[in-house]
Amino acid sequence: MTSNIDKFKLDLEQLIKQGNHLLISLQYRSNEKATLSAYSKLFKSKEELKAFFDELPNFNSKYQCWYSESLYLIRQIIPMRLDDFIRLYEKPKSRKILNYESYRIEDALHNLCVRGGTGKVKVDSSAAINLFEQQIAIVESAKKRFGSSLFDINQTIQADLFDSEIEAAEHLIKQKFIRAGGALVGVVLERHLKQVCLNHNIKELKKNMTISTCNDILKNNEVIDQTQWRFIQFLGDIRNSCDHANDEPTKENVLELIDGVKKIIKTIY
């Protein structure tokens, strides 16, 4: 069975590969002749070279998707680099002139170009190449974090243990122990949300935190959005019905809880 950390690594490898292809696309757009010359040595024929460049993603149309996925990854795995990553993309709010130092990837997406009085280009999208290389390097640093002793490996091990506990909950439901199965998977959700709070160095943590308190703290600290907050609140309500004798959770309710917890574990960390 593929572990959670293997899934994370696979997604990360794909993101890095996409980034490198987008980088070549940006280089090609900025200087077609020099880029073709630099990569021609990697191919046996001109046909293979042409086929490679024909299949490259369009930088302007595909970068935003790559940026959004990378932003989410960095926020979860290396939040201390988030501001650096964003700064390479967004134009400075205090910017008064557009030059090589103040140019950003956002400007390249708008094809902004500054020319001097003679018509000579002073700065154009080529200035974004180095910025994008830095962004890719930040994403690659997340890969190193998986193998580093600094990486909180406890969370990954915990995720694999959670999978086992969820399987145990599913077994309880098959044996018609509906309430017990829901209570067990509810504990998994609570422990996972507490770990997410720790991962993001959130200060206002308490000793006895519930699903509800964790959910509110994560939303207030912008780790999760309104939609995710409502979904977790919904799952918490099902879990509470399993813990209270006056409520009678249905099998469908608890199966919905299990599916929801599986989704939370794999998307919020």
C-alpha positions as CSV (number, residue, x, y, z in Angstrom):
1,M,0.0,0.0,0.0
2,T,1.4,3.5,-0.9
3,S,2.1,5.6,2.1
4,N,1.1,9.2,2.5
5,I,4.6,10.4,2.3
6,D,5.0,8.6,-1.1
7,K,1.9,10.3,-2.4
8,F,3.2,13.7,-1.3
9,K,6.6,13.0,-2.9
10,L,4.9,12.0,-6.2
11,D,2.8,15.1,-6.3
12,L,5.9,17.3,-5.5
13,E,8.0,15.7,-8.2
14,Q,5.2,16.4,-10.7
15,L,5.0,20.0,-9.6
16,I,8.8,20.5,-10.0
17,K,8.7,18.9,-13.4
18,Q,5.9,21.2,-14.5
19,G,7.8,24.2,-13.2
20,N,10.9,23.3,-15.1
21,H,8.9,23.0,-18.3
22,L,7.3,26.4,-17.7
23,L,10.7,27.9,-17.1
24,I,11.9,26.7,-20.5
25,S,8.8,28.1,-22.1
26,L,9.5,31.5,-20.5
27,Q,13.1,31.3,-21.6
28,Y,12.0,30.4,-25.2
29,R,9.6,33.3,-25.2
30,S,12.2,35.7,-24.0
31,N,15.0,34.6,-26.4
32,E,14.0,31.9,-28.9
33,K,17.3,31.6,-30.7
34,A,19.5,31.3,-27.6
35,T,17.1,28.9,-25.9
36,L,17.0,26.6,-29.0
37,S,20.8,26.7,-29.1
38,A,21.2,25.8,-25.4
39,Y,18.8,22.8,-25.6
40,S,19.8,21.5,-29.0
41,K,22.6,19.4,-27.5
42,L,20.1,17.4,-25.6
43,F,18.4,16.0,-28.7
44,K,19.5,13.7,-31.5
45,S,17.8,15.7,-34.3
46,K,16.1,19.0,-35.1
47,E,12.8,17.1,-35.3
48,E,13.1,15.9,-31.7
49,L,14.1,19.4,-30.6
50,K,11.1,20.9,-32.4
51,A,8.7,18.3,-31.0
52,F,9.9,19.1,-27.4
53,F,9.3,22.8,-27.8
54,D,6.0,22.3,-29.5
55,E,4.8,20.3,-26.5
56,L,5.9,22.9,-23.9
57,P,3.1,24.5,-21.8
58,N,2.2,28.1,-22.6
59,F,3.7,30.2,-19.8
60,N,1.0,32.8,-19.7
61,S,-1.9,30.3,-19.5
62,K,-0.4,27.6,-17.3
63,Y,1.7,29.5,-14.8
64,Q,-1.2,30.6,-12.6
65,C,-2.3,27.1,-12.0
66,W,1.3,26.0,-11.1
67,Y,1.6,29.1,-8.8
68,S,-1.6,28.2,-6.9
69,E,-0.7,24.6,-6.4
70,S,2.8,25.6,-5.3
71,L,1.5,28.3,-3.0
72,Y,-0.7,25.7,-1.2
73,L,2.2,23.3,-0.9
74,I,4.5,25.9,0.6
75,R,1.9,27.1,3.0
76,Q,1.5,23.6,4.3
77,I,5.1,22.2,4.2
78,I,7.4,25.3,4.5
79,P,5.3,28.2,5.7
80,M,8.4,30.2,6.6
81,R,9.2,30.6,2.9
82,L,5.7,31.7,1.9
83,D,6.3,35.4,1.9
84,D,9.5,35.0,-0.2
85,F,7.6,32.9,-2.8
86,I,4.8,35.5,-3.1
87,R,7.2,38.4,-3.2
88,L,8.8,36.9,-6.4
89,Y,5.4,37.0,-8.1
90,E,3.6,40.1,-6.9
91,K,4.6,43.6,-8.0
92,P,5.7,45.7,-5.0
93,K,3.0,48.0,-3.7
94,S,5.5,50.7,-3.1
95,R,6.9,50.5,-6.7
96,K,7.2,53.9,-8.4
97,I,9.2,52.8,-11.5
98,L,9.4,49.6,-13.5
99,N,13.0,48.5,-13.9
100,Y,15.0,45.3,-13.6
101,E,15.1,45.4,-9.8
102,S,11.3,46.0,-9.4
103,Y,10.1,43.7,-12.2
104,R,8.1,40.7,-11.1
105,I,6.6,37.5,-12.6
106,E,3.2,39.2,-12.5
107,D,4.6,41.8,-15.0
108,A,5.8,39.0,-17.3
109,L,2.3,37.6,-17.4
110,H,1.1,41.0,-18.6
111,N,4.0,41.1,-21.2
112,L,5.2,44.4,-19.7
113,C,8.2,45.9,-21.4
114,V,10.0,49.2,-20.9
115,R,11.9,50.9,-23.7
116,G,14.3,53.8,-23.7
117,G,14.1,56.9,-25.8
118,T,15.8,55.1,-28.7
119,G,13.4,52.2,-28.6
120,K,16.0,49.9,-27.0
121,V,14.5,47.4,-24.4
122,K,15.4,48.3,-20.9
123,V,13.5,45.5,-19.2
124,D,11.1,42.8,-20.3
125,S,9.9,39.3,-19.4
126,S,13.4,38.0,-19.4
127,A,13.8,39.7,-16.0
128,A,11.3,37.2,-14.6
129,I,13.4,34.2,-15.5
130,N,15.7,34.5,-12.5
131,L,12.6,35.1,-10.3
132,F,10.9,32.0,-11.5
133,E,14.1,30.0,-11.0
134,Q,14.0,31.1,-7.4
135,Q,10.4,30.0,-7.0
136,I,11.2,26.6,-8.4
137,A,14.1,26.4,-5.9
138,I,11.8,27.1,-3.0
139,V,9.4,24.3,-4.2
140,E,12.4,22.0,-4.5
141,S,13.5,22.8,-0.9
142,A,10.2,21.3,0.2
143,K,11.4,18.0,-1.3
144,K,14.5,18.2,0.8
145,R,12.4,18.8,3.9
146,F,10.9,15.3,3.5
147,G,14.3,13.7,3.9
148,S,15.7,16.1,6.5
149,S,15.8,15.5,10.2
150,L,14.2,18.9,10.5
151,F,11.0,17.6,8.9
152,D,8.3,16.6,11.4
153,I,8.2,13.0,10.4
154,N,5.8,12.4,13.2
155,Q,3.0,13.8,11.2
156,T,3.6,11.4,8.3
157,I,3.9,8.4,10.6
158,Q,0.7,9.7,12.3
159,A,-1.1,9.9,9.0
160,D,-0.3,6.3,8.2
161,L,-1.5,5.3,11.7
162,F,-4.7,7.3,11.0
163,D,-5.3,5.2,7.9
164,S,-5.1,2.1,10.1
165,E,-7.6,3.6,12.6
166,I,-10.0,4.6,9.8
167,E,-9.9,1.0,8.5
168,A,-10.7,-0.2,12.1
169,A,-13.6,2.2,12.2
170,E,-14.9,0.9,8.8
171,H,-14.7,-2.6,10.2
172,L,-16.7,-1.6,13.3
173,I,-19.4,-0.2,11.1
174,K,-19.5,-3.5,9.1
175,Q,-20.1,-5.2,12.4
176,K,-22.9,-2.7,13.0
177,F,-21.1,-0.9,15.8
178,I,-22.1,2.4,14.2
179,R,-21.6,4.7,17.2
180,A,-18.2,3.2,18.1
181,G,-16.9,3.5,14.5
182,G,-18.0,7.2,14.4
183,A,-16.4,7.9,17.7
184,L,-13.1,6.4,16.6
185,V,-12.8,8.3,13.4
186,G,-13.8,11.4,15.3
187,V,-10.7,11.0,17.5
188,V,-8.6,10.7,14.3
189,L,-10.0,14.1,13.0
190,E,-9.4,15.8,16.3
191,R,-5.8,14.6,16.6
192,H,-5.1,15.6,13.0
193,L,-6.4,19.1,13.4
194,K,-4.3,19.5,16.6
195,Q,-1.3,18.5,14.6
196,V,-2.1,21.0,11.8
197,C,-2.2,23.7,14.5
198,L,1.3,22.7,15.7
199,N,2.6,22.5,12.1
200,H,1.7,26.2,11.6
201,N,3.2,27.4,14.9
202,I,-0.1,28.8,16.1
203,K,0.3,30.4,19.5
204,E,-3.2,30.4,21.0
205,L,-3.4,26.7,21.7
206,K,-5.1,25.2,24.7
207,K,-4.7,22.0,26.6
208,N,-8.1,20.5,25.9
209,M,-8.9,21.4,22.3
210,T,-11.9,20.0,20.5
211,I,-12.6,19.7,16.8
212,S,-14.6,22.9,17.0
213,T,-11.9,24.9,18.8
214,C,-9.2,23.7,16.4
215,N,-11.4,24.5,13.4
216,D,-12.0,28.0,14.6
217,I,-8.3,28.6,15.3
218,L,-7.2,27.3,11.9
219,K,-9.8,29.6,10.2
220,N,-8.8,32.6,12.2
221,N,-5.1,32.0,11.3
222,E,-6.1,31.6,7.6
223,V,-4.8,28.0,7.4
224,I,-8.2,27.0,6.1
225,D,-10.9,28.9,4.3
226,Q,-14.6,29.4,5.0
227,T,-15.7,26.4,2.9
228,Q,-13.2,24.1,4.7
229,W,-14.3,25.4,8.1
230,R,-17.9,24.7,7.4
231,F,-17.1,21.2,6.2
232,I,-15.1,20.4,9.3
233,Q,-17.9,21.9,11.4
234,F,-20.3,19.5,9.7
235,L,-18.0,16.5,10.4
236,G,-17.7,17.6,14.0
237,D,-21.5,17.6,14.4
238,I,-21.6,14.0,13.2
239,R,-18.9,13.0,15.6
240,N,-20.7,14.7,18.5
241,S,-23.9,12.7,17.7
242,C,-21.7,9.5,18.1
243,D,-20.5,10.6,21.5
244,H,-23.9,11.7,23.0
245,A,-26.3,9.0,24.2
246,N,-29.4,11.1,23.3
247,D,-28.4,11.1,19.6
248,E,-28.6,8.2,17.3
249,P,-26.2,8.5,14.3
250,T,-27.1,6.6,11.2
251,K,-24.7,4.3,9.2
252,E,-24.9,6.8,6.3
253,N,-23.9,9.7,8.7
254,V,-20.8,7.8,9.9
255,L,-19.8,6.7,6.5
256,E,-20.0,10.4,5.4
257,L,-17.8,11.3,8.4
258,I,-15.2,8.7,7.4
259,D,-15.1,9.9,3.8
260,G,-14.8,13.5,5.1
261,V,-12.0,12.7,7.5
262,K,-10.1,10.9,4.7
263,K,-10.3,14.1,2.6
264,I,-9.2,16.4,5.4
265,I,-6.2,14.3,6.3
266,K,-5.0,14.4,2.7
267,T,-5.7,18.0,1.9
268,I,-5.1,20.0,5.1
269,Y,-1.7,19.6,6.8
